[in-house]
């Protein structure tokens, strides 16, 4: 049984909500999809004004926001065709691995390594020199948001990690360079590769547990003559 905050019951994948073709991501990996939304909102609140001033010669999409779209992937095999559908600049995330360890008899420790890429659109050298510095600002902003567990300038919530069912989150590494292969015409995708370590909150799955594991017993006490004196009914709930 899953013991993470987003409980899946007795290993049953929950159905997607909304349209029949809706992605299972928000349901099956709410932590990652939620992080992508929070990071996008934070970066826009902190850096959009400076980005619009520097990128005013771009088209309407690229010039609007320092992060125009977020993409959460099931695996990191990103094809050229897939990238054509993205609105730049983009924040891309995927899980690299999950590690599990015994914490107590009730809780397992779950730690995930998450890869994240912030990528600019294909740039000429002129725009690469003008806009490449934003990558450092993106890393610093995300570090501050994670360490402070939120920021009132874009979200009134006190602790977004708690809302997403995340116990702890750390940005451990950032590597600057070309995010993807050469885009042709001497243009490259400048970007930064980041590594996150997240620990998800855990709590025992207790839905319907009483119905299947409670114990009902009658205990009778007799006096010296053998006559029944007391009957005690016990209903034991092992979850308490």
ChimeraX attribute file (.defattr): number of C-alpha atoms within 10 A of each C-alpha:
attribute: neighborCount
match mode: 1-to-1
recipient: residues
	/A:1	12
	/A:2	16
	/A:3	21
	/A:4	20
	/A:5	20
	/A:6	18
	/A:7	21
	/A:8	16
	/A:9	15
	/A:10	11
	/A:11	9
	/A:12	10
	/A:13	12
	/A:14	12
	/A:15	12
	/A:16	15
	/A:17	12
	/A:18	8
	/A:19	7
	/A:20	8
	/A:21	8
	/A:22	11
	/A:23	13
	/A:24	14
	/A:25	15
	/A:26	15
	/A:27	17
	/A:28	17
	/A:29	14
	/A:30	16
	/A:31	20
	/A:32	21
	/A:33	20
	/A:34	16
	/A:35	17
	/A:36	19
	/A:37	14
	/A:38	20
	/A:39	20
	/A:40	19
	/A:41	15
	/A:42	22
	/A:43	20
	/A:44	19
	/A:45	16
	/A:46	17
	/A:47	17
	/A:48	17
	/A:49	13
	/A:50	12
	/A:51	19
	/A:52	16
	/A:53	11
	/A:54	15
	/A:55	18
	/A:56	12
	/A:57	11
	/A:58	12
	/A:59	9
	/A:60	10
	/A:61	11
	/A:62	21
	/A:63	20
	/A:64	20
	/A:65	23
	/A:66	28
	/A:67	26
	/A:68	17
	/A:69	16
	/A:70	20
	/A:71	17
	/A:72	19
	/A:73	15
	/A:74	12
	/A:75	10
	/A:76	14
	/A:77	8
	/A:78	10
	/A:79	8
	/A:80	11
	/A:81	8
	/A:82	9
	/A:83	12
	/A:84	9
	/A:85	8
	/A:86	15
	/A:87	17
	/A:88	23
	/A:89	24
	/A:90	23
	/A:91	25
	/A:92	18
	/A:93	25
	/A:94	18
	/A:95	20
	/A:96	15
	/A:97	10
	/A:98	13
	/A:99	10
	/A:100	10
	/A:101	10
	/A:102	10
	/A:103	10
	/A:104	8
	/A:105	6
	/A:106	10
	/A:107	15
	/A:108	18
	/A:109	16
	/A:110	19
	/A:111	19
	/A:112	17
	/A:113	18
	/A:114	18
	/A:115	18
	/A:116	23
	/A:117	21
	/A:118	24
	/A:119	23
	/A:120	27
	/A:121	20
	/A:122	21
	/A:123	19
	/A:124	14
	/A:125	13
	/A:126	9
	/A:127	16
	/A:128	17
	/A:129	10
	/A:130	13
	/A:131	16
	/A:132	21
	/A:133	12
	/A:134	17
	/A:135	22
	/A:136	13
	/A:137	14
	/A:138	20
	/A:139	20
	/A:140	11
	/A:141	17
	/A:142	18
	/A:143	16
	/A:144	13
	/A:145	17
	/A:146	18
	/A:147	13
	/A:148	12
	/A:149	16
	/A:150	21
	/A:151	18
	/A:152	9
	/A:153	10
	/A:154	14
	/A:155	14
	/A:156	10
	/A:157	13
	/A:158	13
	/A:159	15
	/A:160	20
	/A:161	22
	/A:162	15
	/A:163	13
	/A:164	19
	/A:165	18
	/A:166	20
	/A:167	16
	/A:168	16
	/A:169	18
	/A:170	14
	/A:171	18
	/A:172	11
	/A:173	13
	/A:174	15
	/A:175	14
	/A:176	15
	/A:177	14
	/A:178	16
	/A:179	18
	/A:180	17
	/A:181	11
	/A:182	13
	/A:183	13
	/A:184	8
	/A:185	9
	/A:186	10
	/A:187	16
	/A:188	21
	/A:189	22
	/A:190	24
	/A:191	25
	/A:192	23
	/A:193	19
	/A:194	18
	/A:195	19
	/A:196	18
	/A:197	17
	/A:198	21
	/A:199	19
	/A:200	22
	/A:201	21
	/A:202	20
	/A:203	15
	/A:204	15
	/A:205	17
	/A:206	12
	/A:207	10
	/A:208	9
	/A:209	12
	/A:210	15
	/A:211	9
	/A:212	7
	/A:213	12
	/A:214	13
	/A:215	12
	/A:216	10
	/A:217	10
	/A:218	9
	/A:219	9
	/A:220	11
	/A:221	12
	/A:222	11
	/A:223	9
	/A:224	8
	/A:225	7
	/A:226	8
	/A:227	9
	/A:228	11
	/A:229	11
	/A:230	11
	/A:231	11
	/A:232	10
	/A:233	11
	/A:234	12
	/A:235	12
	/A:236	13
	/A:237	13
	/A:238	10
	/A:239	11
	/A:240	5
